[in-house]
Amino acid sequence: MKVTQELESRMHPDAIAGFRLVLAEARVNDTILLPERAMHRMVGHVQWILRRVGADGIRLTDAGYLPPVDVLAATTELDWGWPETVNREVNMLPLQELRDHLRRVGLLRVSKGRLMLTSRGRALAENPRELWWHLARTIRTSRSPVEADATSLLLVLIARRGFTEAALFQQALALGLETIGWGQKNGERLSKDAAFQVVLGKWRLLTHLGVFDRKPGDYRQWTITPGGAAFARAALQSEV
């Protein structure tokens, strides 16, 4: 069963026709024809981390963070859209989130206090095309079911490329979560801000994968790149 089919199976009947129209506009079944050089650009942050870890791994601090020298290298050599250069991972949330995600999707592991590549991580570190596909197929891997659902809905909106205003993305996300049964713990409807908080970490991750083309500090416009739309379609074509 594809991601979108699984979503539809839990959707309120009144919402299904509209959802299918959105899927048609999103062209979720299109063949992925993204050039390899575009894939290479999109996985740049991930490939940098995998190469940095390398064959010898990285000794983590006693608290389990990357050492300052590696954090400083990451913040000076890569563009994170972060307001300042830092040398402590605890102060660099996007780097923490990306490292944690790469562990969740089987590219990194921690063994005896060292951050290491998995066998899959070693195989994909120098293969940007297959790395791109692996990241697309596993992007829904999440800490909770609601985050996974929110990520799936966000991917549909990205594939559709229907609007660029952040507020419209957030409103559509809240509505989509409501149609598959999610709401506030107190029974109230999800606000757009609450819906966005669910998927904020994935939004940052997708941004660093080049899915969105935005100006630094501008959180109001989410312009989707052609590569971003292709990435979303590839993710939505995965089996669940």
Buried (B, 14 or more C-beta within 10 A) or exposed (E): EBBBEBBBEEBEEEBEEEBEEBBEEBEBEEEEEBEEEBBBBBBBBBBBBBEBBEEEBBEBEEEEBBBEEBBBBBBEEBEBBBEEEBBBBEBBBBBBBBBBBBBEBBBBBBEEEEBBBBEBBBBBBEEBBBBBBBBBBBBBBBEEEBBBBBBBBBBBBBBBBBBBEBEBBBBBBBBBBBBBEBEEEEEEEBEBEBBBEBBBBBBBBBBBBBBBBBEEEEEEEBEBBEBBBBBBBBBBBBEE
